[in-house]
Amino acid sequence: MPERAPAPAPPVALVTGASRGIGRAIAADLAAAGHAVACTARHEADARAAAAAIADAVPGARTIGVVLEVTDPASVASAVARTEEALGPITVLVSNAGIQRLGGVLEQSAEDWDAVIATNLTGAFHVAQAVARRMVETGTAGAIVNIASAAGLIAFPGRTAYAAAKAGLIMLTRSFALELAPHGIRVNAVAPTFVETELGRQTLDAPGMRAAITARIPLGRVATEADVAAAVRYLVSPGAGFVTGTVLPVDGGIALR
Ligand SMILES: NC(=O)c1ccc[n+]([C@@H]2O[C@H](COP(=O)([O-])OP(=O)(O)OC[C@H]3O[C@@H](n4cnc5c(N)ncnc54)[C@H](OP(=O)(O)O)[C@@H]3O)[C@@H](O)[C@H]2O)c1
């Protein structure tokens, strides 16, 4: 009998903010595409519940729930270590955790500004740096995807901190892509328009907003979680092996005009 080569280890994805919304959909989609997935959230019960729900829904999925608070570098380090211990070296990071505090430029409080920048920009830096360091140490030619926003590319009223953080995240993506390319690590961003989630509904459910936003989107609808997950799946796939430092809008064309 010829000796069989051992089956290759499955790719390992860490998804931040996987307890609900877009992150949960991305985690489920990557699990369906054969990744072992660490689903992270700030509370252990939420992380575990997401991991269990995905394992139930996706036959053969290997998932774990891990606590991760993006604003705390020690929490990030321990989540990365816990993931590697349970699943092996991380090959894919999806940096999705984010918050929104609405407020016009004349009203936005310094506290809200700080919270949004700390989570959406500095938090994404902590996570990308921690995972990239391990990818370099383990010689893993991995892929990192940051979930930015159409608001990082075009101005919308009432979300200055959020827009500034997402624009910063796009430049963070390009900086990481440039410096990590010699290690074979690719870094890209996805920029969705409004998506039906807890965060998206802060805007979509305001009087008249859903109709006004839909009318502004050339393809005539808001985005779905599945639209974003499909873009992430492409960017982490071998088919995107020569794609780095890009921002992929998933926006129905809203940024065209
Ligand atoms: N929805 C939209 O219209 C839209 C459009 C463009 C881009 N985006 C971006 O897509 C990403 C996901 O948004 P979503 O709509 O799915 O939001 P969501 O439903 O509110 O979910 C946000 C996720 O982020 C996690 N999170 C929040 N603060 C965190 C922190 N400090 N540390 C760790 N995790 C934290 C939450 O986990 P907990 O369980 O710990 O709370 C939750 O899993 C965000 O980056 C958002 O800016 C959203």
The ligand as a Gaussian input file, in Angstrom:
#p B3LYP/6-31G(d) Opt

LIG

0 1
 N      -23.848000      47.654000       9.911000
 C      -23.405000      48.526000       9.035000
 O      -24.182000      49.282000       8.416000
 C      -21.931000      48.612000       8.731000
 C      -21.514000      49.253000       7.555000
 C      -20.155000      49.349000       7.274000
 C      -19.230000      48.806000       8.137000
 N      -19.648000      48.189000       9.290000
 C      -18.621000      47.656000      10.184000
 O      -18.782000      46.265000      10.311000
 C      -18.307000      45.843000      11.594000
 C      -19.383000      45.008000      12.289000
 O      -20.527000      45.829000      12.439000
 P      -21.981000      45.242000      12.768000
 O      -22.927000      46.076000      12.002000
 O      -21.999000      43.771000      12.620000
 O      -22.093000      45.678000      14.304000
 P      -22.792000      44.979000      15.558000
 O      -23.929000      44.128000      15.134000
 O      -23.033000      46.072000      16.536000
 O      -21.619000      44.027000      16.110000
 C      -20.430000      44.598000      16.583000
 C      -19.484000      43.518000      17.044000
 O      -18.270000      44.157000      17.524000
 C      -17.991000      43.662000      18.822000
 N      -17.322000      44.691000      19.630000
 C      -17.752000      45.966000      19.853000
 N      -16.866000      46.600000      20.634000
 C      -15.856000      45.725000      20.901000
 C      -14.653000      45.795000      21.644000
 N      -14.283000      46.903000      22.312000
 N      -13.846000      44.690000      21.682000
 C      -14.195000      43.566000      21.036000
 N      -15.328000      43.422000      20.324000
 C      -16.144000      44.490000      20.256000
 C      -19.334000      43.239000      19.407000
 O      -19.104000      42.223000      20.346000
 P      -19.741000      42.189000      21.832000
 O      -20.561000      40.952000      21.869000
 O      -18.516000      42.099000      22.690000
 O      -20.551000      43.444000      22.025000
 C      -20.053000      42.698000      18.178000
 O      -19.716000      41.354000      17.975000
 C      -17.944000      47.124000      12.354000
 O      -16.563000      47.354000      12.263000
 C      -18.710000      48.190000      11.602000
 O      -18.115000      49.463000      11.733000
 C      -20.968000      48.071000       9.605000

